[in-house]
Amino acid sequence: MNNILEKQRTFFMTGQTLDIEFRISYLKKLANEIKKRENDILNALYKDLGKSETEAYMCELGLTLSEISYFLKNLKTFAKEKTVPTPLTNFMSRSYIKFVPRGNVLIISPWNYPFLLSVEPLVDAIAAGNTVILKPSAYSPYTSDVIFEIINSVFEDEYVKVVKGGREENKNLLNLNFDFVFFTGSQNVGKEVLRSCSENLTPSVLELGGKSPCIVDKTANIKLAAKRIVFGKFLNCGQTCVAPDYIYCDKSVKEELISELIAQIDKQYGNKPILNKDYGKIINKKHFERLINLIDQNRVIKGGNTSEETLKIEPTIMAPVTWNDKVMQEEIFGPVLPILEYDNLNDVIKEINNHANPLALYIFSNNKKNIKSVTDLCRYGGGCINDVVVHLATSEMPFGGFKESGMGAYHGKYGFETFSHQKSMLDKKVWIDLPIRYQPYNAFCMKLLKIFLK
C-alpha cells in the first residue's frame, strides 16, 4: 500500500492531473466503462444486497452516471480562477481564489450503496485533479470485485487504485500519510478514522448516519405521506443512511397514518414481501440478527416475519414505542419502523435536539409555521418537506451531516470544492508601492490607515 501511495505521489507531482482536459478524458472513459459493464454491476448489487435492476439503476448506477455528466458539463467553469473584490489597502492588485487538488486522496466506502458511494466521491476527486486509493467494503464483495475491474480498465495504478480487503487493510491505509481522507460509514468507525487522521493532521470528510426523524403533523396529506415514507424507509431493505429511522406523529392522526402505512406496504411490496423478488435482503447474518434483536414482537402491528435462509425481514411497523425501547437506542438501518406520538410540536423539537444530530430530517405538513420551526430549530444534515430521501439525488446541493452525523459535504460543485484546496492569491503590481505600511510611522500614516481600514 505504501508503494502504491508513493507511486501516486510521484505521478501527482508531474502535474498531469492539473490539466482539465486530462481529467475530462478520464471521466469520459469511466462513464463508458460503467455503461459497458452495466449488467455486471446490476448482477453484483443483486448478489450482495438483493437489489432489483430498477432499484439498483435508480439509486446507484444512474446517480453515478448523472454525477459524471454534471462534471463533463460544468468542470471547466468550476476550475476557473475566481476573482474577488480587492480592498483599498491593496490598491492596484487582483485578488482571486485558485482551486488546486488536495493531492493524494483515500476514499473508504460502505456496503449499503457499494457502487454509488464508492464511485461518486471518486468522480468528485478525479474532477478536482487528485490521485485516489479507493477502499470498497469487504461486506459487498461482488460489487467490490466489479469496481476493481472497472478501475483497472480505466486508470493506471499511479492515478487511481482499488485496494480490497477488510479491517486490517483499512487500518494499514489509515496509517499512511494521505493528503485527504473521505470516509462513508458508521459513527463508530468514523471515530477511528478521525483519530487516525489526527495523527498526521490529515483533513477529512466523514459521511456518517444517525436516527433520522420523520415528523407527521395533523395538517399533513396522510395518504401521500404514507406512500412516500414506505418508499424511503424500505428502499434497500431499510439499509439507507438517510432513511426515516422513526416516525414522530401527531396523536390525532396516528391511527390514520398507521392504516395508510399498512395499506402502502401491501400495495408496494405485496402480502408476502419476503417472496417479492424486487425486495432486497440484509447484507449479512450479523446485521440480520442485530435487527431481529431490535424487534419487539409485542409491539409489531405489521410485518415482523423473517427468513434466515434468505436474510430477509418483512417491512415491519412497531407501535406504540417510546425512547426507552431498544429499537430507539441505536440507528436501526433496516426495515423496522417505530412510531412515536406527540401532543406538542415544541416538545418534539426539544426531544430531537436532545439526541445525537441526525443525518436527515423529514416533515410532512401543510402548516408553514410548523415547517419553519422544525427546519430552523432542529440540527441535522439535510432533508425534505413532504418527502423523504430524494434530497440527495441532485448534484446542485451539498450532501453531508452535522456533528455526530458527519462533517463536510459533497456532490457536484460542493464535491469539487471538498476535494480541492482553495488558494487565496493576491497579484500585486510592481509599479506602485504605497509607503503607508513602512516605518517610520507618523500621524499622517495613522490618518490614512483609519481611512483605508474603517
Protein Blocks (a to p, Z undefined) as FASTA:
>chain_A
ZZmmmmmmmmmmnommmpmklmmmmmmmmmmmmmmmmmmmmmmmmmmnopafklmmmmmm
mmmmmmmmmmmmmmmmmmpccdddddfklgoiacddddddfbjadddddfklmmlmmmmm
mmmmmmnopacdddddfklmmlmmmmmmmmmmmpcfklpccdeddfklmmmmmmpccfbd
cddddfklmmmmmmmmmmnopacddddedjddddddfkbcfklmmmmmmmmmmgghhpaf
kbcfbdcddfklmmmmmmmmmmmmmmmnojblmlpmkbccdfblklmmmmmmmpcfklpc
ggjiacfklopacddddddddfkbmklmpcfkpabdcddddfblklmmmmmmmpccdfbd
cdddfbfklmmmmmmmpgcfbdcehiahjlmmcckbccddehjlogcdeehjllmmmmpc
cdddddddfkbccfklpccddfklmmmmmmmmZZ
